[in-house]
Amino acid sequence: MSDPDARIRSLVRPQVREMQAYHVAEAGGLIKLDAMENPYPWPPALREKWLRALGAVRPNRYPDPEAGSLKALIREVFGIPDGVGLMLGNGSDELIQLLGLALGGADRSVLTPAPGFAMYRIIAGFTGMDYREVPLRRDDFGLDAEAMLEAVRRDRPTIIYLAYPNNPTGNAFDRAAVEAVIREAPGVVVLDEAYHAFCGESFVDDIGRWPNLLVMRTVSKMGLAGLRLGYLAGHPDWLAQLEKCRLPYNVNALTQESARFALEHIEVFEEQTACIRRDREALQSALAAMPAIRVWDSRANFLAFRVPPGKAPAVHRGLLEAGVLIKQLHGSHPLLEDCLRVTVGTPQENERFLENLGRIVDAVHASWRRTR
Ligand SMILES: Cc1ncc(COP(=O)(O)O)c(C=O)c1O
């Protein structure tokens, strides 16, 4: 094969050449607690009914380009107020990309608190936007309202992303601080409510209060990660602009039908998310009871925790060897030194995680105390 190097250097934009492709950890055969998925399969009878419903999908035809009936159901099930515009994406990742495509370019910037969700930075990079971060407060990962407002006034960002609750820290920012940022922002503020099913609070009913507020959500975390479906709600004039950058059939026919079916059985997912919220509390208490560990409160379906200094890689590796995959946060941001993140799994999975973590941390904690 001839060497394409010279052409790559001259043709691929420098921002893209400098990027790394998004890496997803190999999870075959492991207890998968790294990606905030809902661990529960569908009840067998529901699955049978779903497969029958999928039989009506005609794969030879393009899907409904507007996904009209699915949108109507999303409005009803998730309480999107009348008069608010709605747009669907192939996951909320695609909606972030659409925002970048419509609003990106030179002299445009994205501002977000950090540590935060990696896709804001990655997509800002390949849509040609400057990416700026304001550190969260060190101790509780709260929004540093003063620093955020200062950055908003100084940088006049085109897009501000606020994940509510935040990933990877799990906390929901102070509401008054969020409102102050929305008021001050000269551009759009995207409230990313990916974890709304576990939070109990939302900005959806506030959309009408501000012309620059967009609320983004996904069905991934409530139990439909494989479908790839996110939605963006906001002023219809904003969404009319973003629609111009949306590919006509971005939500495929199998996803439209499956999501429609799932939302007609929303009680199944509500029950599962209620279990996850309950188990989150149990998991947090168990982590808090381990002397070497600090765990933070969470309003999402995961918990961030800190292990003794320098031990996060050993803990992560030890868990992997025991068949449990969680997320290594150490090394991704200075505020996340010695931190890891675990998704709430089934009670059995949580138990496996806790048993192994306890064993590994006891060993590393003992050696840590000996070396002090
Ligand atoms: C804050 C936040 N926003 C958006 C997403 C992406 O969700 P989706 O699966 O809809 O692309 C995630 C996924 O982890 C997330 O944590």
The ligand as an ORCA input file, in Angstrom:
! r2SCAN-3c Opt
* xyz 0 1
  C     -23.618     14.486     30.333
  C     -23.824     13.594     29.155
  N     -24.412     14.087     28.065
  C     -24.633     13.338     26.974
  C     -24.249     11.999     26.950
  C     -24.430     11.208     25.677
  O     -25.609     10.534     25.636
  P     -26.097      9.746     24.344
  O     -25.978      8.309     24.675
  O     -27.503     10.170     24.136
  O     -25.234     10.161     23.173
  C     -23.628     11.436     28.072
  C     -23.195     10.036     28.047
  O     -22.470      9.549     28.869
  C     -23.410     12.255     29.202
  O     -22.800     11.795     30.283
*
